[in-house]
Amino acid sequence: MKKLISKLFVPAFVFLSLGLNGQGLQDYATIAEQDNPGLKAKYAEFEVAMQQLPQVSSLPNPSLTVAAFGQMVETRVGQQMARFSFSQMFPWFGTIEARKNVAAARAEATYQSYLDAKAELASKVRIAYYPLVELEQLILLQKENIEILSTFKTLATSNFQNGRGSLSDALRVDLMSNEAKTEIQILEQKKKPLEFYFNTLLNRDKDESVIIADSFSTPEKRVLDTDSIARHPRLEALRKQREMAMAQEILTTKQGAPEFGLGFEYIVTAARPEVSIPGNGKDAYMPMVTLSLPIYRKQYKAAAKESRLMQTAYSEMENNEANNLLSEFEMTRFEMDKSLIQLELFETQTKQIQQIIDLSLASLSTSGTDFEEILRLQQQLIKYKMNRVSALKDYYAAESRMFFLTGF
């Protein structure tokens, strides 16, 4: 009997002494960062924005005109045969620099959006991974529960044979064992959709199994502050978009100024035969200056107003997003604190119920302790252990979201 009871004293929750420090999650996070199509698209958008810089910093193409006279124009020094014109337009001073500022701000905003998507993906991968860890631990708990119930059945059968118990005790154990086996089957089925979603984040075969190389450890309360939220990529992206609108307003002012062009024209002249005059057959050439006249001002005024309105819009969007992030921060902090409180409760309850079970088992053969009560306590014990695993999952999921909000 003592040997049988000592077997029941072996802790069933030893996996919680392990930390969530294995390479499984980190490896999966790396795969997601490299292969996730949404993140690839965000980085491609950044590269597209970078390609705008050399485009906006270039001058417009020069123009070359070649004309041949269908009917020769007779001049004193000969017939004009052909005309060549070359011209180059130049924007107003500072226009190209203003264009580069707009493109650079757009590229920086796009890059911040990429960083935001990258941090969001890392958070999603972790949050999708923890339920799989939870399932593994819940299945392990149920299997250990079945082993303990098997020992209980041996004990109940022995008591029945010795006239100290009833056969119904063994049957009650069978009922609890069947429930535990069914729970394992349900947990195994639950794993499939969770793995399916997890694999979509990694952009790999949806039916590929996920190897769980990590386990939960008991967390400690963290000191959190909101200072780093001000540097969140989502807010930085909106600030860069506002800077882009400011640069666009300056560019609109530059575009409303005249453009000027420099050119050169060359006319080929054929010499007059049998005539001897100064400059006979001499080609003509002349420099040219062109100036655009932006007299239609409505478009420039409207464009400048549009840029100012966009600056206001981006400022308001930044304030709104900052409020959303702060609200999410407070809710996430609450979820973390709640999980810690629950963990403390479940740990205390687990220890106390285990002590009661141990004492009840020790006095089972002498005081006639109700075996059904022991089974009820065992069921309550496994419930608290499972709740503790779920609370750990909730804590680490909230912590992952908190990392997205403050660590990115």
Salt bridges, closest charged atoms under 4 A:
GLU33 OE2 - LYS118 NZ 3.16
GLU108 OE1 - LYS240 NZ 3.08
ASP116 OD2 - ARG234 NE 3.20
GLU120 OE1 - ARG234 NH2 3.20
GLU120 OE2 - ARG401 NH1 2.79
GLU134 OE1 - LYS393 NZ 3.91
GLU136 OE2 - LYS191 NZ 3.06
ASP169 OD1 - ARG172 NH1 3.11
ASP174 OD1 - LYS153 NZ 2.96
GLU188 OE1 - LYS191 NZ 3.52
GLU208 OE2 - ARG204 NH1 3.25
GLU236 OE2 - ARG239 NH1 3.05
GLU243 OE1 - LYS240 NZ 3.71
GLU249 OE2 - ARG308 NH1 3.27
GLU265 OE2 - ARG83 NE 3.42
GLU318 OE2 - ARG239 NE 2.83
GLU318 OE1 - ARG242 NH1 2.67
GLU321 OE2 - ARG234 NH1 3.47
GLU328 OE2 - ARG401 NE 2.38
GLU330 OE2 - ARG333 NH2 2.82
GLU335 OE1 - LYS338 NZ 3.30
ASP337 OD1 - LYS221 NZ 2.83
GLU347 OE2 - LYS351 NZ 3.52
GLU347 OE1 - ARG388 NH2 3.53
GLU372 OE1 - ARG172 NH2 3.50
GLU373 OE2 - ARG376 NH2 2.61
ASP394 OD1 - LYS393 NZ 3.03
GLU399 OE2 - ARG222 NH1 3.44
